[in-house]
């Protein structure tokens, strides 16, 4: 499965890395690509192992807003 998350509040490469790391730590996430300029994270994951809510919570825990 693939999901695109819209993320507000990322301003630098450190932000990008924080979001990437938070998502990659989730069990079931296979690949993460964060586009800082567009404010989006593209996530490939295994359905049934991780939910969209868990992905959103992981990013929000880093201090960013997710739509």
Phi, psi and omega in degrees: 000155176230145180218139174251124178255132174268123187239129179253141175110354179279129183233348186208177180295331176295319177299313180302315181293322179298316179293315179302311181297318181299319181287321181293336181286344182285134177293126180106346177274125184262325184206141178227132172229120181254128177256104184297317183295322180270348181068041182228150173239128178257120187239129171255129186213167178265117179298137180098340178259330181215144181254162176298325179297321178294321178295315179299314180299320181297319179289317179296327177297337177275356176100018181245156177265140181239134176255000000 
